[in-house]
């Protein structure tokens, strides 16, 4: 007889497949809408090019001229996107004009650039070369360098650096060149995060403070106490006994000369072993430590290069994480030919930033207690500008600038605007920040404990509710703190990489379908490779609706400005096809989502494979005069046919019946499956025999989409053996 097969909405991975009878247990690229599963919408690449580095910031706005912009920050370059074109608006840190500065060697792709003084540029920084006049004794021409960006390969010493060309020098080797201008891009940071406890990463028993970092100018031996030169020591302490880490060695010092050379050096402290180190090695400040043989109490965190992006009217406001803040006027004449410039008077080292509305203050989180002195950065300190004035931060009796230090936590993790307040998270707590006017400007209230934010971008706000991921669960705040019940919680938190990836976690809102999405790295990955979604439209207290999947996006923006969601995808593979010569840190692709049925990238169309699989179900045994009861595996089922039911279907769909007799048995599919179902298929004949069956729906090809209805199976009992 035909029997309807119904399933509750959402995925449940907290119980076994046998225990999940009547529920879905796994999916990929699927959402629930009105209680039933369907394939998600497709996506297509925006713009003709990939972007250099890992996408770590995305903000949409419309200026007063009606022009739509997306501001995109990677760990290397800041872009403005408009009208299908990417514009490089990255701020310039320094500009140097050189003559006779190039040298090459026959058979090598390496080009050495020599400065007249210290350049303060590190390996993997970006430089722009222009005003190039000529080069001699080389197969390279001026056009190979002029108006081109390069990633610095090595920094042999404080006055030289190298770049790498796509091909080797075939000439005798350039020894002279004409004039050239070198523009140094503000460094942002690494593509990925490195994090570990003191014993396992860096020094033995050492407690590492984390930032700042720089690189070693020249290689050193394992016994050298002189000649240890920091390429950029501007943020390193110079007085008292201080510490650095190079690879696994900790080194103490008492001073830094004007050349960047450490003085008063002691090698291999805190139980570490002195070792030789090559030029360009990463140096991490470590001013606090625990002696060898004692337990370390802190973490070493090398956070990725990240951005906080917002707009103050027509001005895009762009903060480099733990660094300076910049403005870019989108309404200026030839705006896309201009670059972002530093905001005068503003803090120079902050973790996060946003614009408070409608009162219009520029607010900095985890910022300096003394403006212009990065060493005074306090991870719990908040500073805000005067109203309508992003250049004034010193409080007076006649302005609304001010400061506040939060009490619960060790660092401010992130902040977002809400309907009537700013939500501010530390690593342990949630605060609200509300505009109350002079003399205090803002009022601060702690509204949650033990609910800290996983990372800067792990939160969203929608319709007066804030949703976020902590390091051990999901939360919502809508006037009161709630822990979100989650039926995929173990699946996520048993396999999430928070040790080296909490700042990789990012949240996105897809308001078209009532979805909050979190993207995160799994335990074996340092980059985002999974997603988990909460559907606030369909969820009820009795049945929260969650889905999981493999969609990997580093940043996501909702549809408010462009009419559909946009997102960034990071590919760590080396890419030199666009933008930066010698790029070794991968590329980012910018997508429009919820369009079509497939992925369109680089001009190629590929299928989005979507699937959903149910828990096991068994036969319903009919007894005379008794209500229908579940057989609970007592009887073997014989399945002769099934009747598919799709509310809408484009192309073909694959249906698989997965069989097993006992809970610990491996599933095996029906020998006649998977079955191809078209939009005109009325029934599918099959032969299958098992105590328990699981249903799987999938598509594998392009131009395919589906939304599931209610399937019916022709099932009859077939004995107990």
Legacy VTK file of the C-alpha trace (Angstrom):
# vtk DataFile Version 3.0
C-alpha trace
ASCII
DATASET POLYDATA
POINTS 721 float
0.000 0.000 0.000
1.089 3.608 -0.589
2.265 5.404 2.534
3.068 9.117 2.874
6.560 9.893 4.092
6.703 13.133 6.078
9.631 14.811 7.843
9.973 17.663 10.293
11.705 20.814 9.000
15.395 21.350 9.698
18.399 19.080 10.212
18.918 17.071 13.394
22.447 15.768 13.915
22.216 15.401 17.683
20.871 11.852 17.526
21.474 8.717 15.494
19.961 8.076 12.096
17.706 5.453 13.678
16.623 7.849 16.421
15.895 10.553 13.822
12.864 8.786 12.343
10.660 11.395 10.702
13.515 13.934 10.555
16.238 15.043 8.170
19.808 14.269 9.262
22.117 15.871 6.694
22.121 18.273 3.781
24.247 20.495 1.580
23.199 23.618 -0.344
19.633 23.212 0.875
17.296 25.549 2.782
13.866 25.123 4.369
11.051 27.393 3.293
7.525 26.996 4.624
8.648 23.793 6.281
9.930 21.976 3.206
13.454 21.630 1.798
14.607 23.139 -1.472
17.856 23.770 -3.297
19.416 27.177 -2.567
19.768 29.792 -5.287
22.796 30.042 -7.527
25.567 32.627 -7.618
27.660 34.425 -10.218
30.949 36.259 -10.147
30.827 40.050 -10.143
33.530 41.858 -12.050
35.973 40.231 -14.434
38.834 39.814 -11.970
39.751 38.151 -8.702
41.053 40.277 -5.840
44.421 39.906 -4.163
44.469 38.168 -0.791
41.737 36.981 1.567
38.508 38.995 1.776
38.171 40.289 5.352
35.738 43.198 5.026
32.606 44.005 2.986
30.281 47.006 3.253
27.508 48.305 0.947
26.146 51.843 0.800
24.486 54.344 -1.526
25.941 57.849 -1.665
24.011 61.103 -2.051
24.494 60.949 -5.820
22.581 57.650 -5.903
25.634 55.576 -6.787
25.893 52.132 -5.196
29.243 51.049 -3.778
30.696 47.936 -2.254
33.824 48.529 -0.189
35.917 45.354 -0.084
38.936 44.909 2.125
41.310 41.973 1.706
44.305 41.292 3.905
46.363 43.157 1.291
44.283 45.732 -0.616
41.206 47.942 -0.138
38.847 48.111 -3.142
35.745 50.050 -4.133
33.360 48.181 -6.446
30.844 50.030 -8.601
29.330 49.430 -12.014
31.051 46.082 -12.448
34.567 47.513 -11.907
37.003 47.199 -8.979
38.945 50.328 -8.040
42.083 50.231 -5.887
41.572 52.846 -3.139
44.132 51.475 -0.676
45.886 54.104 1.454
49.583 54.793 0.888
51.891 54.640 3.923
55.022 56.096 2.316
56.240 57.332 -1.069
59.906 57.258 -2.117
61.456 58.460 -5.384
64.582 56.561 -6.438
67.129 56.678 -9.239
69.475 53.915 -10.389
67.794 51.638 -7.885
67.214 48.392 -9.792
69.476 45.388 -10.260
68.846 41.971 -11.806
70.866 38.811 -12.446
70.884 36.725 -15.593
68.773 33.595 -15.179
66.898 34.901 -12.109
63.399 36.364 -11.775
64.426 38.326 -8.689
64.752 42.114 -8.873
66.553 43.991 -6.116
65.469 47.551 -5.300
67.899 49.639 -3.269
66.860 52.634 -1.164
69.051 55.450 0.076
67.833 54.894 3.645
65.679 52.578 5.750
62.463 51.738 3.875
60.438 50.121 6.743
58.851 47.666 4.308
58.328 44.003 5.206
58.163 40.825 3.161
54.694 40.271 1.610
53.846 43.976 1.823
52.450 45.515 -1.348
54.292 48.245 -3.260
53.176 50.218 -6.308
55.842 51.218 -8.858
55.234 54.157 -11.162
57.020 57.044 -12.902
59.451 54.463 -14.239
61.654 55.947 -16.981
64.068 53.282 -18.245
66.041 50.146 -17.505
69.198 48.979 -19.272
71.021 45.655 -19.871
67.783 43.778 -19.294
65.068 42.013 -21.231
62.613 43.662 -18.813
61.142 46.940 -20.069
59.790 49.956 -18.213
56.263 48.772 -19.054
56.882 45.616 -16.966
57.141 47.778 -13.837
55.305 51.034 -14.473
51.903 51.379 -12.760
52.115 47.825 -11.432
51.735 46.439 -7.919
54.190 43.895 -6.530
54.243 41.736 -3.420
57.629 42.084 -1.724
59.439 38.740 -1.771
62.269 39.289 0.729
63.874 42.083 2.727
67.608 41.343 2.816
68.297 44.434 4.927
66.809 47.796 5.925
67.747 49.485 2.622
66.956 46.755 0.080
64.047 44.586 -0.885
63.328 42.112 -3.653
60.377 41.479 -5.951
59.834 38.516 -8.264
59.006 38.827 -11.958
56.902 36.268 -13.864
59.951 35.253 -15.929
63.723 35.162 -15.568
66.172 37.831 -16.635
67.671 36.867 -20.014
69.855 39.952 -20.370
73.255 40.494 -18.840
71.594 41.907 -15.767
70.482 45.443 -15.122
72.909 47.480 -13.093
71.359 50.889 -13.593
67.894 52.189 -14.176
66.131 55.461 -14.543
63.922 57.126 -11.968
61.109 55.312 -10.226
58.591 56.016 -7.479
57.861 53.365 -4.842
54.539 53.676 -2.996
54.202 51.448 0.071
50.676 50.239 0.843
49.605 50.246 4.481
50.110 46.646 5.695
46.920 44.889 6.789
48.041 41.475 8.063
48.246 37.760 7.262
45.608 35.835 5.332
44.941 33.384 8.169
45.045 33.346 11.943
47.541 31.466 14.080
46.640 30.761 17.679
47.959 28.445 20.319
48.662 28.040 24.006
52.071 29.078 25.252
53.458 25.563 25.649
52.458 24.446 22.176
53.289 27.446 20.088
56.338 29.612 20.459
58.225 29.532 23.751
58.169 26.837 26.417
56.108 28.197 29.235
56.020 31.653 27.677
53.008 33.921 27.621
52.961 35.861 24.365
51.198 39.170 24.041
50.592 38.770 20.283
50.797 41.902 18.188
52.753 43.732 17.058
54.824 41.785 14.562
57.592 42.616 12.124
60.328 40.758 10.245
64.020 40.109 10.759
66.187 42.261 8.481
69.192 39.937 8.082
69.852 36.309 8.886
71.457 35.643 12.309
73.442 32.786 13.811
72.455 30.890 16.949
74.992 32.837 19.044
74.579 36.376 17.705
73.700 39.061 20.254
74.320 41.957 17.869
73.029 42.557 14.380
69.461 41.510 15.299
67.596 44.187 13.373
63.824 44.707 13.246
62.549 46.006 9.906
59.776 48.011 11.625
59.965 48.537 15.383
57.559 51.473 15.646
55.105 49.534 17.830
57.667 47.578 19.880
58.523 48.678 23.444
61.980 50.231 23.676
62.478 50.714 27.447
62.958 48.111 30.167
63.377 44.378 29.696
61.256 43.172 26.794
60.902 40.019 24.749
60.431 38.854 21.175
59.780 35.459 19.609
61.433 34.317 16.362
60.122 30.920 15.302
60.364 28.860 18.557
63.077 30.969 20.236
62.366 33.697 22.768
64.880 36.558 23.025
65.078 39.318 25.635
66.376 42.838 24.974
66.662 46.152 26.802
66.632 48.685 23.969
66.249 49.353 20.248
68.696 51.587 18.345
67.524 54.056 15.696
68.543 51.519 13.043
66.127 48.942 14.494
68.948 46.888 16.081
68.195 45.279 19.456
70.537 46.068 22.339
71.099 44.230 25.617
70.213 40.921 23.944
69.970 37.546 25.703
69.313 34.518 23.479
67.116 31.479 24.210
65.280 32.723 27.305
62.257 31.143 29.059
63.535 27.642 28.376
63.729 28.041 24.602
66.760 27.134 22.482
68.827 29.659 20.572
68.796 28.947 16.850
69.830 30.454 13.531
67.133 32.460 11.746
66.935 33.652 8.152
66.221 37.165 6.987
62.519 37.874 6.645
61.551 35.629 9.593
58.512 36.813 11.537
59.200 38.541 14.870
56.430 38.744 17.480
56.522 41.031 20.500
56.351 39.090 23.767
56.690 41.556 26.610
55.089 39.278 29.225
56.224 35.769 29.953
56.134 32.976 32.466
59.403 31.328 33.360
60.368 27.902 32.096
58.743 25.112 34.027
55.659 27.143 34.916
52.245 26.981 33.271
51.567 29.698 30.737
48.402 31.664 31.346
47.931 33.365 28.003
47.537 32.667 24.310
49.680 33.517 21.341
47.300 35.019 18.816
48.506 36.217 15.450
45.246 37.626 14.167
44.557 37.870 10.435
44.513 41.090 8.490
40.971 42.420 8.933
38.905 45.521 8.243
36.058 47.352 9.946
34.056 49.145 7.243
31.216 51.667 7.491
30.177 54.947 5.915
29.748 58.428 7.340
27.429 59.884 4.715
29.354 59.831 1.427
32.605 58.900 3.136
33.617 55.265 3.439
35.308 54.776 6.829
37.898 51.990 6.762
39.804 50.695 9.797
42.675 48.230 9.593
42.400 45.882 12.577
44.794 47.036 15.329
45.950 49.910 13.126
44.874 53.261 11.681
41.546 54.442 10.241
41.004 56.021 6.809
38.326 57.852 4.852
37.392 57.772 1.177
34.977 60.316 -0.283
32.747 58.506 -2.785
31.121 61.767 -3.931
34.375 63.572 -4.731
35.309 64.465 -8.289
37.032 61.436 -9.879
36.421 59.522 -6.635
37.504 56.174 -8.059
40.884 57.671 -9.013
41.494 58.781 -5.426
42.771 56.800 -2.475
41.625 56.525 1.093
43.518 58.861 3.395
44.171 58.735 7.111
41.634 60.529 9.333
43.491 63.245 11.175
43.029 63.364 14.925
41.629 59.819 15.055
43.090 56.895 17.042
45.925 55.041 15.324
45.388 51.555 16.815
41.894 50.054 17.328
40.342 46.609 17.129
37.010 47.677 15.679
35.008 50.685 14.507
31.501 51.727 13.483
29.373 54.824 12.928
26.653 55.376 15.511
23.319 56.372 13.982
21.272 58.519 13.944
23.473 60.559 16.327
26.529 60.254 13.986
29.522 59.581 16.179
32.514 57.592 14.992
33.125 54.948 17.679
36.335 52.965 18.218
36.554 49.755 20.260
39.698 48.304 21.828
41.548 51.514 21.115
44.248 53.819 22.467
43.999 55.584 25.788
46.400 58.174 24.365
45.621 59.065 20.757
48.620 58.628 18.479
50.435 56.265 20.851
49.774 52.664 19.698
51.507 51.209 22.749
48.613 52.536 24.895
46.070 50.390 23.037
43.632 48.878 25.557
41.504 46.000 24.269
38.598 47.023 26.565
38.687 50.784 25.916
36.074 52.662 23.839
36.536 56.129 22.352
34.016 58.139 20.327
34.221 61.349 18.333
32.352 64.588 18.701
28.935 64.475 17.048
29.173 65.106 13.278
32.944 65.519 13.570
35.193 62.540 12.827
38.362 64.569 13.504
37.660 65.552 17.144
38.109 63.048 19.990
39.243 65.061 23.001
36.268 65.570 25.371
35.407 69.167 26.304
32.493 70.898 27.996
31.146 71.932 24.591
31.394 68.688 22.612
30.119 65.115 22.860
33.416 63.238 22.445
34.218 60.789 25.203
35.563 57.455 26.399
34.456 54.387 28.329
36.215 51.269 29.546
34.225 48.041 29.835
34.756 45.796 32.840
33.752 42.209 31.965
36.194 40.424 29.679
39.758 40.689 28.424
39.092 42.197 24.979
36.266 43.704 22.946
35.569 41.192 20.181
33.074 43.100 18.034
30.153 45.527 17.812
27.168 46.119 15.520
24.347 48.667 15.274
20.932 47.557 16.478
17.476 49.093 16.223
17.860 51.253 19.337
21.380 50.514 20.598
24.859 49.409 19.671
25.631 45.844 20.756
29.179 45.434 22.068
30.672 42.020 22.788
33.734 41.109 24.752
35.153 37.601 24.892
32.823 36.901 27.845
29.899 39.345 27.870
27.394 41.486 25.956
26.883 45.218 26.514
24.484 47.751 25.022
25.631 51.265 24.148
22.793 53.802 23.815
22.924 57.474 22.872
21.584 59.516 25.806
22.975 62.960 24.940
25.191 65.321 26.968
26.921 65.250 29.307
27.624 61.499 29.080
26.701 61.047 25.376
26.346 57.251 25.658
25.015 54.988 28.375
26.472 51.484 28.771
24.689 48.463 30.272
25.824 44.869 30.609
22.979 42.633 29.425
24.644 39.240 29.190
27.374 37.126 30.788
29.114 33.972 29.628
28.020 34.739 26.080
31.088 36.261 24.458
31.565 36.631 20.713
33.682 34.101 18.817
35.183 36.690 16.476
34.740 40.201 15.147
32.343 39.230 12.354
30.384 36.448 14.074
27.271 38.583 14.744
24.325 40.104 12.875
21.244 42.116 13.776
17.801 41.830 12.205
14.443 43.289 13.198
15.581 44.235 16.692
17.286 40.912 17.428
20.997 40.243 17.592
22.265 36.766 16.687
25.800 35.567 17.293
28.120 32.617 17.707
30.190 32.303 20.857
33.000 29.814 21.281
30.577 27.209 22.614
27.075 28.011 21.360
24.621 30.291 19.569
22.783 33.201 21.180
20.051 35.753 20.531
19.324 39.041 22.271
15.947 40.726 21.768
15.512 42.532 25.059
16.678 39.448 26.945
19.503 36.990 26.482
18.566 33.621 24.965
20.621 30.568 24.161
19.482 29.335 20.743
18.535 25.637 20.806
20.557 24.005 18.069
20.039 20.533 16.601
23.440 20.610 14.836
25.434 21.975 17.776
27.779 19.000 18.225
28.338 18.809 14.477
29.570 22.415 14.509
31.451 22.763 17.787
33.061 19.331 17.795
34.659 20.175 14.462
35.276 23.929 14.473
38.771 25.394 14.450
38.612 28.062 17.149
42.204 27.536 18.239
43.466 29.104 15.028
40.257 30.371 13.489
37.912 32.298 15.762
38.507 35.451 13.708
37.745 33.397 10.594
34.125 32.980 11.727
31.781 35.381 9.983
28.013 35.769 10.057
25.701 36.884 7.288
22.040 37.754 6.956
19.885 36.561 4.063
16.696 38.404 4.858
15.034 37.209 1.640
14.662 33.786 3.274
14.906 34.604 6.980
18.368 33.096 7.402
21.329 33.837 9.615
24.423 32.097 8.235
27.719 31.439 9.991
30.788 30.501 7.967
33.648 28.813 9.809
36.757 26.628 9.409
36.694 23.006 10.484
39.324 21.457 12.738
41.548 20.447 9.824
41.381 23.799 8.037
42.809 27.282 8.619
40.376 28.825 6.125
36.577 28.861 5.990
35.148 25.663 4.505
31.742 25.120 6.187
28.496 26.896 6.960
25.635 26.535 9.425
22.316 28.348 8.993
19.492 29.259 11.360
16.079 30.003 9.816
14.305 32.551 12.010
11.230 32.584 9.752
10.398 28.888 10.155
11.829 28.190 13.611
9.573 27.658 16.616
10.471 27.032 20.274
9.491 23.414 19.719
11.389 22.995 16.454
14.377 25.221 15.603
15.247 24.984 11.914
18.968 24.576 11.170
20.860 23.469 8.075
24.526 22.736 7.368
26.650 22.828 4.244
29.982 23.293 2.514
29.465 26.799 1.122
32.624 28.750 2.010
32.378 32.546 2.241
34.656 34.850 4.235
32.233 37.803 4.219
28.531 38.272 3.404
26.285 41.297 2.871
22.491 41.253 2.732
20.352 42.416 -0.177
19.433 45.907 1.125
21.573 47.912 -1.346
22.043 45.719 -4.415
18.771 43.747 -4.233
20.467 40.395 -3.635
23.124 39.157 -1.217
26.792 39.554 -2.101
29.661 37.521 -0.656
33.416 36.898 -0.813
35.089 33.541 -1.430
38.789 33.013 -0.644
40.989 30.594 -2.573
44.415 30.188 -0.957
46.037 28.915 -4.165
48.786 31.155 -5.562
47.405 33.595 -8.126
49.314 36.125 -10.209
46.712 36.617 -12.926
45.459 39.970 -11.716
46.395 43.002 -9.762
49.612 42.076 -7.923
52.746 40.591 -9.461
54.258 37.926 -7.220
51.102 37.424 -5.133
51.492 34.309 -2.985
48.469 34.736 -0.718
45.679 33.585 -2.944
42.677 35.418 -4.324
39.154 36.453 -3.477
36.125 36.177 -5.764
33.163 38.517 -5.372
29.729 36.913 -5.921
26.100 37.863 -6.304
23.906 35.206 -4.655
20.338 33.989 -5.161
20.524 34.223 -8.925
19.876 31.282 -11.275
20.548 27.666 -10.387
24.323 27.306 -10.891
27.723 28.761 -10.099
29.145 31.121 -12.725
32.818 31.872 -12.117
35.490 32.985 -14.540
33.040 32.623 -17.416
32.447 28.932 -16.628
29.154 27.476 -15.395
29.272 24.548 -12.971
26.564 22.676 -11.117
25.671 23.415 -7.519
25.206 19.948 -6.035
22.417 20.048 -3.464
21.302 17.107 -1.349
19.265 16.179 1.697
19.047 12.861 3.542
16.517 11.592 6.059
16.848 9.476 9.148
15.832 5.836 9.019
12.156 4.920 9.000
10.524 1.535 9.250
7.197 -0.066 8.398
3.833 0.829 9.857
2.059 -2.443 10.722
-1.716 -2.429 10.442
-3.742 -4.420 12.997
-7.486 -4.887 12.927
-9.281 -2.705 15.454
-6.040 -1.138 16.581
-4.587 2.205 15.526
-1.596 2.193 13.221
1.638 1.606 15.065
5.272 1.683 14.034
6.819 -1.674 13.526
10.137 -0.408 14.955
12.142 -2.777 12.797
10.250 -5.918 13.690
9.240 -6.499 10.075
11.315 -6.265 6.945
9.847 -3.917 4.369
9.446 -4.584 0.702
9.351 -1.424 -1.395
7.876 -1.877 -4.854
7.554 1.721 -6.066
7.530 5.320 -4.967
5.580 8.346 -6.144
7.724 11.519 -6.269
6.272 14.882 -5.353
8.054 18.163 -6.112
6.336 21.506 -5.714
8.649 22.853 -8.394
11.381 21.144 -10.356
13.789 22.245 -13.064
15.781 19.522 -14.795
16.310 16.105 -13.239
16.583 15.016 -9.628
18.271 11.923 -8.210
16.418 9.864 -5.600
18.232 7.215 -3.571
16.768 4.700 -1.127
19.415 3.831 1.448
18.805 0.515 3.199
19.945 -1.258 6.337
18.646 -3.962 8.651
20.207 -2.907 11.933
21.310 0.419 13.376
25.040 -0.362 13.285
24.942 -1.708 9.739
26.421 0.381 6.957
23.881 1.808 4.563
23.565 0.285 1.123
21.572 1.796 -1.680
18.943 -0.020 -3.680
20.534 -1.940 -6.558
18.300 -0.145 -9.031
19.079 3.319 -7.770
19.762 6.150 -7.754
16.597 6.881 -9.660
16.374 9.782 -12.064
13.165 11.747 -11.613
12.028 14.270 -14.218
9.244 16.824 -13.920
6.957 14.393 -15.777
7.783 11.243 -13.772
4.572 9.876 -12.248
6.025 6.860 -10.418
9.226 4.882 -10.120
9.215 1.088 -9.876
11.860 -0.431 -7.682
12.730 -3.496 -5.670
14.183 -2.930 -2.254
14.082 -4.921 0.948
15.239 -3.821 4.409
14.096 -3.168 7.945
14.912 0.541 7.686
15.050 2.987 4.808
16.498 6.479 4.476
15.530 8.811 1.640
18.090 10.974 -0.174
17.230 13.695 -2.696
20.008 15.266 -4.785
20.869 16.971 -8.049
24.232 16.766 -9.800
24.048 18.736 -13.040
23.588 22.307 -14.232
20.180 23.924 -14.718
18.638 21.810 -11.980
16.500 23.003 -9.090
13.878 21.457 -6.850
11.527 21.970 -3.924
10.291 18.869 -2.185
6.664 17.978 -1.535
5.409 14.746 0.114
6.704 11.452 -1.236
4.674 8.224 -1.084
6.168 4.737 -0.932
4.475 1.445 -1.801
5.489 -0.611 1.230
4.363 -3.974 2.486
5.626 -6.254 5.284
7.878 -9.063 4.134
8.480 -11.173 7.200
10.852 -10.941 10.143
13.921 -12.542 8.506
LINES 1 722
721 0 1 2 3 4 5 6 7 8 9 10 11 12 13 14 15 16 17 18 19 20 21 22 23 24 25 26 27 28 29 30 31 32 33 34 35 36 37 38 39 40 41 42 43 44 45 46 47 48 49 50 51 52 53 54 55 56 57 58 59 60 61 62 63 64 65 66 67 68 69 70 71 72 73 74 75 76 77 78 79 80 81 82 83 84 85 86 87 88 89 90 91 92 93 94 95 96 97 98 99 100 101 102 103 104 105 106 107 108 109 110 111 112 113 114 115 116 117 118 119 120 121 122 123 124 125 126 127 128 129 130 131 132 133 134 135 136 137 138 139 140 141 142 143 144 145 146 147 148 149 150 151 152 153 154 155 156 157 158 159 160 161 162 163 164 165 166 167 168 169 170 171 172 173 174 175 176 177 178 179 180 181 182 183 184 185 186 187 188 189 190 191 192 193 194 195 196 197 198 199 200 201 202 203 204 205 206 207 208 209 210 211 212 213 214 215 216 217 218 219 220 221 222 223 224 225 226 227 228 229 230 231 232 233 234 235 236 237 238 239 240 241 242 243 244 245 246 247 248 249 250 251 252 253 254 255 256 257 258 259 260 261 262 263 264 265 266 267 268 269 270 271 272 273 274 275 276 277 278 279 280 281 282 283 284 285 286 287 288 289 290 291 292 293 294 295 296 297 298 299 300 301 302 303 304 305 306 307 308 309 310 311 312 313 314 315 316 317 318 319 320 321 322 323 324 325 326 327 328 329 330 331 332 333 334 335 336 337 338 339 340 341 342 343 344 345 346 347 348 349 350 351 352 353 354 355 356 357 358 359 360 361 362 363 364 365 366 367 368 369 370 371 372 373 374 375 376 377 378 379 380 381 382 383 384 385 386 387 388 389 390 391 392 393 394 395 396 397 398 399 400 401 402 403 404 405 406 407 408 409 410 411 412 413 414 415 416 417 418 419 420 421 422 423 424 425 426 427 428 429 430 431 432 433 434 435 436 437 438 439 440 441 442 443 444 445 446 447 448 449 450 451 452 453 454 455 456 457 458 459 460 461 462 463 464 465 466 467 468 469 470 471 472 473 474 475 476 477 478 479 480 481 482 483 484 485 486 487 488 489 490 491 492 493 494 495 496 497 498 499 500 501 502 503 504 505 506 507 508 509 510 511 512 513 514 515 516 517 518 519 520 521 522 523 524 525 526 527 528 529 530 531 532 533 534 535 536 537 538 539 540 541 542 543 544 545 546 547 548 549 550 551 552 553 554 555 556 557 558 559 560 561 562 563 564 565 566 567 568 569 570 571 572 573 574 575 576 577 578 579 580 581 582 583 584 585 586 587 588 589 590 591 592 593 594 595 596 597 598 599 600 601 602 603 604 605 606 607 608 609 610 611 612 613 614 615 616 617 618 619 620 621 622 623 624 625 626 627 628 629 630 631 632 633 634 635 636 637 638 639 640 641 642 643 644 645 646 647 648 649 650 651 652 653 654 655 656 657 658 659 660 661 662 663 664 665 666 667 668 669 670 671 672 673 674 675 676 677 678 679 680 681 682 683 684 685 686 687 688 689 690 691 692 693 694 695 696 697 698 699 700 701 702 703 704 705 706 707 708 709 710 711 712 713 714 715 716 717 718 719 720
